[in-house]
């Protein structure tokens, strides 16, 4: 920030040392507009990848990935490849990967831009579910006002260096 601080889990992140950044990233989940799934891996392995990176055991991975795929409604597609999924399903896999390690914060960058209006609304409902059921803070950057119109939570607008509540 040009002014002020950003604090996550009692850490002022804009004052972190470079070597501390990877540990902060483990407390954050990221969802992108282009899904960023690994085509060579099935759904289970795409989600498990985030747990393998931090050294989770195989038993932890199996239990947690299965649980999270149920949360996003894809437990029945566990062993298919991303190319066999619709855009909405691919985004759900991306979300599952982002939340599998129980992040404090989930950042979503234009998560509905490549989706039809119905899938966009379903993805936004899923973000609300994640916030309610998992207690994760969800920050969504979007230009899609229609997709967020029905959301219960406060919306902040950002423009010209200022933030205001919508």
N, C-alpha and C positions, 0 to 999 in steps of 0.2 A: 504493500500500500504506500501511497505517497504521504499519507498521514495516518496516525493511529496504529493499532496492532491487530493481529489476527490470533486468537487464542483457541486452541483445541486441546481438550484434556489437560487443562492447566499449563499448557506449554505455549509460549509466545512464538508462533512458528516463523514469523519474519525475522526472528533473532536467533534461530537455530544455527548451530554449526553444521557445516556440510556433512560431516560424518553422522549426525543425528537424523538427517532427512530420511534415510531408508527405514528407520524405526517408526517415524511418524507415518510414513506411507502404509505401513502394516495396519494402521488404525483407520485407514481411509479406503473406501471403495470407489471405483470410477466406472461410469457407464458412458459409452460413446455413441455418437449417432451412427457410426458404421459398424457396430457390433464387435469387431475385432476378435472374432472367433478363429480358432485354429482348425482349418478344414481337415487336416489329417487325423484329428482327434474326434471321438464321439462326444455327445453332450456331457456324459459323466466325466470324462477326462478333461474337457474344457473347464468345467467347474472345479474339479479336483486340482487342476494346475496351480491355482492360487494357494491351496493348502500345501501342496508339495514344495512350493517355493520357500515356505516358512518352516519346513521340516516336520510337518504333522505325520503321525503314524498312519499306517494303512487302515487300521481299525477306526481311527478317528475320521479319516477321509471318507471311508465307506458310510459310516453313520451320518456324518454331517452333510455330505453331498446328497445323500438320499433324502434327508430331512428338508434341505433347502430346495431340491427339485420339487418336492411336494408343495412347498410354500408358493412357488411360481407356477405350479400346475403342469409340470412336465415330467413327472416321475415315470410316465408311460413311454417317454421318448428318450430314455436314458442312454440307449445304445445306438442311436441314429447319428448320422453326421450332419453338420450344420447345413449343408446344401439340400438336405431332405426336409428342412423346416421352412415354414413361412417366415416372413420378416418379423412379425410379432413374436413368434416362437424364438427366433434367433435373439431378439432383444431380451426376452425372458431368460435365456441362457446367459447372456451378458450380465444381466442383473443378478442372477444366481451366483455367478463367479465373483461379482463385486461384493456380495454380502456373506459369502460362505465363511469368511474369517471374522465375523461379528464386528464390523467397523463401527467406530463412533460416528463417523460422517460418511454419507454416500453422496458423491458429486455426480450429477448427470448432465452431460453437455448435449443439448438438443436431442434428447432420447426418442422423440417421436417424429423427427423430420423425415424419415424414410418409411413411415407407416401410414396406412389409411386411417381415416378419422375414428373408426370403431376400435381398431387396435391401439391407437394413440390414447383413447380414453381408458382402455383396459390397462395399459401400462401405467397411466397416472393413478388409477385405483390401486394397482399393485404397490406403487411407491407409498401411498397412504397406508396400506396394510403393513408394509415394512416399518413405517414410522410407529404405528400403533402397537403392533405385535412384538417387534424386536427392539423398539426404543431407539432406533437409529435416526440421527438427524439427517434429513434428506434435503439437499440443495439442488434445485433444477434450474439450469439456464436454458431458456426457450423463448422463441418468438411466437410460438403457437398458443395464442390466447384462448382459442377454443378448447384445446386439450386440457387446460388448467381451469377452465371456467367453473367447473363443478367441484373443485377441490375445497375441502373444509378448512385447510390451514391458511394462515396469512400469506399473502403474496407481496414480495418486495419488488419494487421497480428500481432499475438502475439506469441512469442516464446522465451524461455530462458530469460524471464524478460525484453524483448525489444518489442517495437511496431514500425511497419513500414507500410507505405502506399503501398497497392498492385497495 
